[in-house]
Amino acid sequence: MAEDAPNAASQPAPAEGSVDSAAAPPASGAKAAEALLPSLSIWPPSQRTRDAVVRRLVQTLAAPSVLSQRYGAVPEPEAERVAAAVEAEAFAAASESAAGASPASVEEGIEVLQAYSKEVSRRILELAKSRSAAAAAPAETIKQESPTEAIKQEPEESSTAAPAPAEATASEE
């Protein structure tokens, strides 16, 4: 069993005051790392990331999800079109809030990315709610136009709309 153990355990640990060359990069390496840090950018997201957001939105709208179960699923072709539009609008809104320039720090980039994420979520929820309301409105119109519903509604409306004759004369005096 000891033969299966990795070879690293048999190497002595460096003395406490010594510098381990594997743990600490040389000074020129530190400068190289600093040169790379400004290239790390949170905002704007890459096209690959934006495409992944669109794919996930399509999945959320068209496949079974909390959103589609609550507000109804969207056919996939329509979901693709709508998801791309929602993502593009959210990206434009977040870019506008960043004042068109790249954020100066990673923290600022994170703030803009959070605004983008919230904007995508807000817009997709509004879309789902509006589709649900639009789908429910024609169904209620049809329900109200059925003859039995119209008959049931007439007596209620006439009794509340017109005051009783005794009340009418009392209010005139």
N, C-alpha and C positions, 0 to 999 in steps of 0.2 A: 504494500500500500504506500509506503514512503517513496517508492520509486515513481508512483503516479503523480506525486506533488510537483508543482511547478518549481523551476530552478531559482526563481526570485527569492524564495524564502531562505535559501542558503547564503545569499549575499549579505554582507554586514551593512547595517544602517550607517549613514554618514554621521560623523561627529556633530554635536549640537551646534557648534560655532562655524562649521564648514559650509561652503556653498556647494550644493549639488548641481552639477552642470545640466542635468536633465530637468530639474525643477525650475531653475531660474534661467530665462533666456539671456543671452549676452546683450550688452547695451545696444548694439546695432539692431538686434531683434526687437527690442522695445521700441525703437524708432520706427521700425517697419510696422509694428502693431499699431502705433499711433497713427501712422499714415493710412492704415486700413480702417480705423474707426470712423473717420468722416465719411467713408464710402458706405458705411452701414446706414441704410435709410429705411425707416419704417413707412414713411409716406413719400411719394405715392406708391401704392402697391403695384407689383408687376402685373403684366397682362395675364400671366398664368394664374396669379392669385385672383384677379378679377373674374376670369373664366371659371375658376373653382367656385366662387361666390354665386355666379349665375347657375351653374350646375346644381348647387345645393338648393337654391331657391326653386328651381324647376322640380326637384325631388320633393321639396316641402309642399309645393302647390299641387302636384299631380299624383304623388304616391300617398299612401296612408300616412298621416302625420297628425299631430294635435291640431294644427291649423286646418288641414283638409277635413278632418273629422268634425270640427266645430262649424266651419263655414262652407264646407263642400269642396270637393276636388275640382281642379281645373284641368280640362283636356290638355295633354302634353304639348301639342303644337302651340296652343294659346299660352300655356305656361312658359314655354321657351321665349316667346315674343315678349310677354309681360315681364318676365324675370330680367331679360336683357335691358328693357326700358327702365325698370326700377333701379337696377344696378347703375346704369349710366346716369340717371337723374341724381341718385345719391352720391355718386362720385363727383358729379359737377357741383352739387351743393357743398360737399366737404372741401373740394378744391377751392371753391369761392371763399369758404370760411378761413382757409389757410392763406388768403390774400394772394393767391396765384403763385407764390414763391415756395420753395422747399422750406420746411421748418428748419430752424437753426439748430435744434437739439433733438435728441432721441425722444425726450419727454414731450416736446411739442408735436413731434410726429405721432406719438402714441395718442395724444389728445385728438389730433385730426382723424386718426384711424378709428378712435372710439366714436367720434361724431359721425363718421361714414357708416359704421356698424349700426348705430342708433337710427340713422336716416334710412338705411336699408330695411331695418326691422319695422320702423314706423310706416314706411310706404307700403310694404308687403302686407301688413296688417290692415291698413286702410283699404287696400285693393280687395283683400279677402272679405272684409266687412261690406264694402260697396257691392261686390258681386252677390253676396248672400242677400243683402237687402233688395237688390234688383231682381233676384230670382224669386224672392218672397212676395214682392209687390204685385206681379201679374197673377200669382196664385190667389192672393187675397181679393183682387179685383174680380176674378172669375167667381170666387166663392160668394162675394157680395151680389153679383149679378144673377145668381141662381134664384129661381122663382120662390122657393121656400124661404130663403133668407130674406128676400125683399118683403114677403108677407109678414114674417116675424118682426122685422124692423119697423114697419109702418105704424102699428099701434103704439109702440114705445115712443117713437118720434112725435106722433100727433099728441100724445098725452103730455109730453114735456114741453112741446113747442108752444101750444096755445093754452093760455090760462083758463081756468074754469069761468063760466059766465058770472058767478057770484063774486069772484075775485076781481073781474074786470070792472064791475059796477062799483065795488068798494074802492078801487084805486082811482076812479073818475071823480068821486065825491070829495 
